[in-house]
Amino acid sequence: MTAVAPVFDQADAKYANVYKILDGTWKGQFNIYQDANPVSATEVDLENLRIEQIKSPNLELINSIDVTQVYTSESPYYQTVTITDIYPDTGKKEISTGANKIENGKMWCIVNKPSEKIIHNGKTRGDNTIIWYQKNQNPQKVEYFQETVDEAFYEIIGYGYYEGDDITLSPKLWFYGKYERQ
């Protein structure tokens, strides 16, 4: 069986090289916070995330992961990634592979973790910010990540709603990661 290269069309052209700034190796920490006192979701801007939201006194750090991500663009529309997560509290090491791709004029991120396959839709905000999101209903899984990249740093701010979470309230789980280019 031979591998088939992805096919790109005119609808993809507007996203040519959108992932290129990620090429290389990044290392940093990804933190997971829990909000014990969610408020009405209408009181929180869930589209334009800011670092101040993560620094809220209501959020408690519940997990921290040491992360290495290695991105390689194989074309202007397709990039592979290998992600190594190390959980300092247990020493557990998890390696995932994935791809960022443009297909049919849309941005996609696919990550194959050892325990699950994650698929996010994407869009851009400005030149250096990618928004990744998914909204599944059964089981409930709503995730939103705002990733901003420059030459030296890669910053992620996000949140998630999972099975049993009330989406009329602000998210219980918030995420923040900052990685440095190696």
C-alpha positions, 0 to 999 in steps of 0.5 A: 500500500502506498501513501497518498499525498494530501491534495490541495485546491484553490480554497486552501490558498488563503492559508498557505504557510499559516503553520510555518511559524511553528516549525522547529522545537518548542519546550515549556509547561502546560498548566491546567487550572480548575475554577471552583466557583464558575459564574454565568458564561455571559459574564466571561469573554470566551472568544478573546482570552487574556492572561488575566483570566488565568491569573484569577484568584478563583483558579487553582493549579491542578496539573502541570505538564512539561511539554516538547513539541516538534513541528515540521512543515511538509508543504505550505498546507501540511505540517506534522508534529510530535508531542512529548508530555512528561507529568512531573508528579508521576514521571509518566511520559506520553508521546503523541503524533499529529498534523496541522492541515488545510483541507477544503479551505479549512484549518484542522489539527489532528492529534493522536494521543495514546488514549484518544484521537483529538480533532480541532477546527481552526481559524486565524486571528491576525498574523500570529494567532490560531484558534483551535476549537471543537464542540462535541455533544455526545459525550460533551467535549467543548474545547477552545485554545488561542495560540499566539506564536512569535519568533521566541515564544508560543503561548496557549490560553484555553478552556474546556467543558467536559461531560457533566459540565454546565455550559451556561456557566464559565468553564471549570477547566482552564489551560495555559501554556508557554513554550520557548523556541529551542 
